[in-house]
Amino acid sequence: MREILNIISKEGPLPTAEIATRLDLSPEEVEQTLQEARDRGVLLRYSAVINWENSGAEKVYAFIAVQATPEHGRGFDEVASYVSRFEEVHSVYLMSGTADLMVVVEGEDFREVARFVAEKLAPVPGVRDTATSFVLKTYKMEGQIVGDDSTNHRLAVTP
């Protein structure tokens, strides 16, 4: 399963026959593995990696460090589940370090994200504190270098 997942994570959905040929499997084996991955919640969906900065669309992303109060027997699951349901929320992660949760939010401008934090996120029961950092420029996302115009891809080496 890992080899199939590696291929589709880098290249997106491919014909079953192509994956089968690359891995010396039958198309049926590949389809069965993909179905099993979907059934087990391993393969959630296929998506495109889009450089919104080049698209002309207005999008702003913010990483919001959230300090929360854990619930007895549930930890941070209740707060994370609640926050995950907001339409503006792109991702939610349980973290180690100073933040309990990291919430990635998508908006059309900085004010929209600020309104989300003030009106929706901060009042969530269990949220004690938030610290918002806005994405100013993206250099790499989902393993893909973004906006690199240089032809020299060698890293500098010093003696």
C-alpha positions, 0 to 999 in steps of 0.5 A: 500500500505504501508504494501506491500511496507514495505515487499518488501523493506526489502525482495525484490520481493516475490510471490504475493500469499505470500504477499497476505497471510501475509496481508490477501489480495487476490493476485489480490489486491496485484498485483493491488497495486503493479501495481499502485505503479509502475504507480505512480512512487512509486516502481521504481525497485527491487535491491539487497544489495551487499557487494562489499568488499566481492565480490572481485570486485573493487568498490569505493564510494564517497560522494561529497558535491556540492555547486551550484547556483540555477536558478530563478524559478527552484532552484537546479533542473537543476543542479541536473538533469544534474548531475544525467545523468552521468553514474558514479553517483549513487544518487543525493540528495538535502540537507539542511546545507552547501551543496546544493546537495550530489552526490554519485559516484561509480568508480573502484578506487580513481583516477577514481572518482577524474577524474570524479570530475575534468573533469565532475562534477566541470565544470557543469554550476551552480556548484560552489564548491565540497568537496569529501569524500571517503567511506573507510569502510561500516558498514551498508547500506540499513538497513542491517548490513555489515560484522558483525562477532560478535555473541553478538548483544547487545548494551553496556549499562552503568549506 
